[in-house]
Amino acid sequence: MHALTPFIALVRKELLAVLKDPANRLILIVPVILQSLLFGYAATYDLVDVPYALFDESRSVSSADLAARLEGTGVFHRVAGPGTIAEIARTVEIGDALLVLHIGADFEQRLLAGQAAPVQLILDARNSTTAGSAAGYIGAVVADFNRDLRRRLGLAGPPVTVETRAWFNPNLETRWNFMPALIASLSMIQVLLLAALSVAREREQGTFDQLLVTPLSPLAIMAGKALPPMLIGLVQSSIVFAVTRHWFDVPLVGSLANLYGGLLLFMLAGVGLGLSISAVSLNMQQAMLYTFVLLMPMMLLSGLMTPIQNMPEVLQLATYANPLRFGIDIVRRIYLEGVGLADLAGDVVPLLVIAALTMPAAAWMFRHRLA
């Protein structure tokens, strides 16, 4: 026991060194609690609220019964219908509806004649996992509908069949959903870390005070520190894009100009956030710690793995402060849909707002640190 005394004293000293700082105790406890809650609420593939559009050309008792059964599950809610086919299709393209159920004009007549009555299911397959789950729910509802019809009409085979079409990802391949999202998310890790370390490195290496004698203004210094992480992030995005396009053969539908324009806006917002972290950090260790504490919630609340629509409303609101959410959506929609930046105002405007808030805030904190 006497031989272990120095070892126990060393362990005690290390624990005290970590725990005596109130800030350290906060960082050790709070992120674990928050991440546990985020994983429990945000990291779920369960479908709890699926927006869908109904294009019912039949407008019959049978088609109304099928739609009522769908909405009676408590999972599906109608966001459009009946409308025109162009209006219904638009709801999928802009992401308002996860799927469209198209019921033909002769739906009820075919059922009463004992013939198979196909319905068409159009899925937004940009998130293939969610689309597949939604198709499974629809299949279960239709199977229950068929059982009642067979019992009532005495039919032998299934009267209603589902013909599925997947938009933006015809084969429902997970890779088509995941790889384009990595173009934004993998570069975000490096951009945020490099920007967060930039000012903190100056303080730790003792060169921070030398910036006082330079002819550059604090805003110019921040701009000079913002550009290298953005360039490195674009290079890393290009590498992931090359792997996605040429190794995994995920076809690019949109233009490279729109893709890189969206990435540039995304990098600007990410750098602003990283520089804000750097401005409040006293050293590189703090900057790295703050960055890694933020990265996990940002990934979980980005829509990278699980759809944002599945999250509680409070977390859905929190995602509006997350530039990664908008960066991933921009890349996915340009890459898989071929839309232009003009169609992505819902993503572009929040990124500009985040950049407009974080960059001046970082410059203000930087200026007061210099003073």
C-alpha atoms as one frame of an Amber mdcrd trajectory, in Angstrom:
protein
   0.000   0.000   0.000   2.878   2.323   0.810   4.235   1.813  -2.694   0.915
   2.979  -4.196   0.842   6.253  -2.242   2.800   8.298  -4.831   0.624   6.870
  -7.618  -2.607   7.715  -5.740  -1.295  11.214  -5.056  -0.570  11.680  -8.776
  -4.077  10.529  -9.727  -5.558  12.869  -7.133  -3.517  15.776  -8.465  -4.655
  15.129 -12.043  -8.300  14.905 -11.027  -8.043  18.150  -9.077  -6.343  19.851
 -12.047  -9.272  18.888 -14.269 -12.112  19.459 -11.822 -11.053  22.544  -9.890
 -11.911  24.858 -12.809 -15.695  25.511 -12.862 -15.578  25.877 -16.658 -14.039
  22.416 -16.979 -16.698  20.887 -14.742 -19.386  22.488 -16.875 -17.881  21.182
 -20.128 -17.479  17.676 -18.693 -21.114  17.375 -17.595 -23.392  19.564 -19.723
 -22.382  18.293 -23.208 -22.922  14.676 -22.146 -26.442  15.455 -20.941 -27.286
  17.501 -24.043 -25.894  14.913 -26.458 -27.774  12.121 -24.710 -31.020  14.067
 -25.121 -30.213  14.939 -28.731 -29.510  11.315 -29.619 -32.725  10.243 -27.973
 -34.913  12.804 -29.726 -33.102  13.622 -32.983 -31.367  10.389 -34.025 -34.484
   8.495 -35.026 -35.793   7.049 -38.267 -39.285   6.586 -36.845 -41.900   8.301
 -38.983 -44.121  10.408 -36.769 -45.223  13.197 -39.118 -45.186  12.539 -42.867
 -46.482  15.302 -45.164 -48.064  13.924 -48.320 -50.009  15.161 -51.327 -53.092
  13.454 -52.739 -53.879  13.592 -56.446 -57.302  11.949 -56.523 -58.769  11.855
 -60.007 -61.427   9.355 -58.931 -63.008  11.450 -56.168 -65.094   8.447 -55.243
 -66.201   6.832 -52.000 -63.482   4.199 -52.326 -60.674   6.686 -52.918 -61.895
   8.826 -50.004 -61.931   5.701 -47.823 -58.322   4.890 -48.762 -57.188   8.463
 -48.024 -59.052   8.442 -44.705 -57.326   5.211 -43.698 -53.976   6.766 -44.543
 -54.580   9.856 -42.435 -56.175   7.769 -39.695 -52.778   6.253 -38.906 -51.776
   9.548 -37.264 -48.517   9.480 -39.239 -49.591  11.061 -42.525 -51.067  14.519
 -42.962 -52.129  16.026 -46.263 -50.395  19.210 -47.369 -51.766  19.421 -50.915
 -54.624  18.112 -53.031 -56.471  17.748 -55.225 -54.953  20.465 -57.436 -53.229
  19.795 -60.755 -50.444  17.300 -61.365 -47.959  20.179 -61.787 -48.933  21.687
 -58.426 -48.745  18.295 -56.726 -45.342  17.551 -58.254 -44.050  20.917 -57.059
 -44.748  19.995 -53.434 -42.282  17.101 -53.743 -39.656  19.120 -55.593 -39.502
  21.837 -52.921 -39.682  19.316 -50.075 -43.120  20.204 -48.721 -44.379  16.647
 -49.290 -42.477  13.398 -48.812 -44.749  11.518 -51.203 -47.660  11.842 -53.596
 -50.464   9.294 -53.791 -52.036   9.327 -57.260 -55.428   7.607 -57.604 -56.666
   7.209 -61.168 -60.047   8.331 -62.486 -61.291   4.731 -62.975 -60.264   3.568
 -59.490 -63.717   2.750 -58.131 -65.048   1.393 -61.433 -62.208  -1.129 -61.622
 -62.804  -2.229 -58.044 -66.513  -2.783 -58.609 -65.733  -4.718 -61.795 -63.406
  -7.044 -59.882 -60.297  -5.762 -61.667 -56.970  -4.691 -60.189 -56.919  -0.949
 -59.464 -53.361   0.410 -59.384 -52.445   3.535 -57.454 -49.204   5.356 -58.061
 -46.895   6.317 -55.213 -44.314   9.012 -55.970 -41.580   9.233 -53.349 -39.080
  11.963 -52.579 -36.074   9.623 -52.394 -33.444  12.206 -51.531 -33.571  10.547
 -48.128 -33.868   6.929 -49.210 -34.320   5.527 -45.693 -37.285   7.754 -44.913
 -38.801   7.178 -48.343 -38.522   3.418 -47.908 -40.152   3.572 -44.489 -42.994
   5.712 -45.840 -43.548   3.260 -48.698 -43.747   0.464 -46.139 -46.417   2.352
 -44.184 -48.414   2.926 -47.378 -48.122  -0.750 -48.248 -49.489  -1.754 -44.843
 -52.459   0.627 -45.186 -53.245  -0.663 -48.682 -52.983  -4.285 -47.485 -55.543
  -3.560 -44.760 -57.772  -1.823 -47.330 -57.488  -4.874 -49.601 -58.488  -7.269
 -46.829 -61.702  -5.363 -46.249 -62.454  -5.205 -49.974 -61.877  -8.927 -50.489
 -64.166  -9.720 -47.590 -66.852  -7.331 -48.840 -66.638  -8.045 -52.579 -65.466
 -11.661 -52.481 -62.359 -11.020 -54.600 -59.553 -13.552 -54.858 -56.497 -11.372
 -55.482 -55.464  -8.002 -54.048 -57.722  -5.401 -55.706 -55.445  -2.409 -55.090
 -51.809  -2.518 -56.157 -49.160   0.118 -55.486 -46.828   1.218 -58.275 -43.892
   3.072 -56.772 -41.728   5.685 -58.437 -38.780   7.223 -56.596 -37.727  10.702
 -57.646 -34.104  11.921 -57.435 -32.922   8.416 -56.407 -34.642   5.818 -58.613
 -33.178   2.763 -56.909 -33.546   4.065 -53.338 -29.801   3.723 -52.802 -28.641
   5.044 -49.442 -25.374   6.145 -51.027 -27.191   8.655 -53.252 -28.564  10.343
 -50.146 -25.465  10.086 -47.994 -22.521  10.866 -50.290 -23.693  14.292 -51.567
 -24.344  15.321 -47.951 -20.735  14.456 -47.101 -19.529  17.072 -49.597 -20.710
  19.686 -47.100 -20.421  17.894 -43.767 -16.849  16.557 -44.006 -15.456  19.915
 -45.075 -17.377  21.616 -42.259 -15.326  19.757 -39.659 -12.043  21.132 -40.993
 -13.365  24.619 -41.724 -14.782  25.025 -38.241 -11.638  23.650 -36.575  -9.161
  25.681 -38.638 -11.122  28.897 -38.130 -11.512  28.221 -34.405  -7.761  27.704
 -34.000  -6.667  30.754 -35.998  -6.874  33.516 -33.357  -6.298  31.127 -30.445
  -3.010  30.085 -32.065  -1.876  33.706 -32.135  -2.454  34.047 -28.414  -0.752
  30.790 -27.519   2.308  31.440 -29.699   2.716  34.962 -28.349   2.217  36.708
 -31.704  -1.156  38.128 -30.828   0.196  41.474 -29.633   2.207  41.888 -32.847
  -1.062  42.360 -34.719  -1.374  45.702 -32.905   1.416  47.227 -34.989   0.154
  46.007 -38.350  -1.614  48.491 -40.652  -4.546  46.118 -40.998  -7.847  46.779
 -39.281  -9.400  44.060 -37.088 -11.987  43.412 -39.811  -9.254  42.967 -42.421
  -7.357  40.633 -40.111 -10.479  38.538 -39.609 -11.041  38.445 -43.367  -7.460
  37.302 -43.869  -7.971  34.543 -41.327 -11.293  33.543 -42.895 -10.045  33.000
 -46.442  -7.561  30.105 -45.888 -10.086  27.836 -44.072 -12.615  28.524 -46.823
 -10.120  27.603 -49.545  -9.093  24.436 -47.711 -12.744  23.553 -47.193 -13.460
  23.960 -50.910 -10.527  21.710 -51.771 -11.776  19.043 -49.372 -15.303  19.359
 -50.785 -13.832  18.891 -54.257 -12.125  15.680 -53.148 -15.369  14.289 -51.692
 -17.220  15.385 -54.834 -14.718  13.550 -57.052 -15.102  10.361 -55.000 -18.899
  10.668 -55.051 -19.143  11.343 -58.777 -16.387   9.188 -60.253 -15.896   6.359
 -57.757 -19.452   5.738 -56.542 -21.060   6.923 -59.826 -23.659   9.176 -58.200
 -24.658  11.413 -61.127 -24.563  15.183 -60.758 -27.821  16.650 -62.083 -27.145
  20.323 -61.336 -24.330  22.618 -62.436 -20.892  22.850 -60.858 -21.201  26.638
 -60.706 -24.320  26.423 -58.544 -22.766  23.696 -56.406 -19.631  25.686 -55.649
 -21.590  28.893 -55.209 -23.694  27.198 -52.541 -20.599  25.701 -50.924 -18.952
  29.122 -50.806 -21.901  30.589 -48.903 -21.884  27.599 -46.578 -18.130  27.939
 -45.927 -18.574  31.643 -45.151 -21.161  30.875 -42.459 -19.004  28.060 -41.048
 -15.917  30.272 -40.897 -17.882  32.997 -39.122 -18.919  30.497 -36.469 -15.363
  29.172 -36.146 -13.860  32.650 -35.809 -16.398  33.464 -33.094 -15.225  30.396
 -31.197 -11.614  31.456 -31.706 -12.273  34.995 -30.485 -13.635  33.790 -27.133
 -11.005  31.063 -26.610  -7.931  31.831 -24.547  -5.799  29.084 -26.104  -5.847
  26.338 -28.727  -6.963  23.711 -26.231 -10.097  25.671 -25.408 -10.796  26.329
 -29.099 -10.538  22.619 -29.935 -12.712  21.683 -26.983 -15.439  24.190 -27.847
 -15.349  23.061 -31.478 -15.764  19.376 -30.716 -18.523  20.129 -28.207 -20.440
  21.930 -30.991 -19.734  19.468 -33.801 -21.799  16.561 -32.486 -25.031  18.569
 -32.007 -24.482  20.219 -35.385 -24.193  16.816 -37.086 -27.243  15.437 -35.309
 -29.358  18.499 -36.129 -28.257  18.789 -39.751 -30.455  16.175 -41.398 -27.360
  14.202 -42.420 -28.512  10.925 -40.895 -32.124  11.433 -39.841 -34.782  13.746
 -41.313 -35.388  17.028 -39.519 -39.160  16.529 -39.850 -38.917  13.587 -37.427
 -37.456  15.736 -34.656 -39.472  17.499 -31.941 -40.527  21.035 -32.845 -38.085
  22.587 -30.361 -35.157  20.832 -32.051 -36.486  21.728 -35.486 -36.345  25.383
 -34.465 -32.808  24.906 -33.142 -31.669  23.674 -36.568 -32.176  27.174 -37.988
 -29.027  28.253 -36.147 -27.070  25.371 -37.692 -25.316  26.265 -40.984 -24.730
  22.561 -41.675 -28.471  22.001 -42.086 -28.646  24.501 -44.944 -25.321  23.454
 -46.477 -26.409  19.819 -46.732 -29.789  20.778 -48.183 -28.147  23.018 -50.802
 -25.741  20.297 -51.926 -28.388  17.575 -52.014 -30.879  19.635 -53.995 -28.330
  20.915 -56.525 -26.663  17.516 -56.843 -29.767  15.330 -57.056 -32.444  17.713
 -58.371 -30.472  20.149 -60.472 -32.072  23.271 -58.979 -30.393  26.661 -59.109
 -29.441  28.950 -56.249 -32.463  31.123 -57.047 -34.673  28.199 -55.990 -32.807
  27.784 -52.711 -33.664  31.059 -50.984 -34.827  29.105 -47.924 -31.242  27.879
 -47.493 -29.244  30.801 -48.886 -30.883  33.516 -46.751 -30.271  31.738 -43.384
 -26.611  31.166 -44.324 -26.196  34.847 -45.158 -27.864  35.788 -41.861 -25.554
  33.460 -39.899 -22.491  34.901 -41.661 -23.749  38.469 -41.159 -24.106  37.832
 -37.419 -20.994  35.755 -36.687 -18.364  37.588 -38.752 -18.991  41.076 -37.244
 -19.382  39.509 -33.787 -16.006  37.788 -34.170 -14.431  41.038 -35.407 -15.932
  42.943 -32.460 -14.601  40.433 -29.940 -11.269  40.401 -31.735 -11.054  44.207
 -31.614 -11.741  44.254 -27.876  -9.151  41.578 -27.295  -6.617  43.752 -29.113
  -7.559  46.850 -27.127
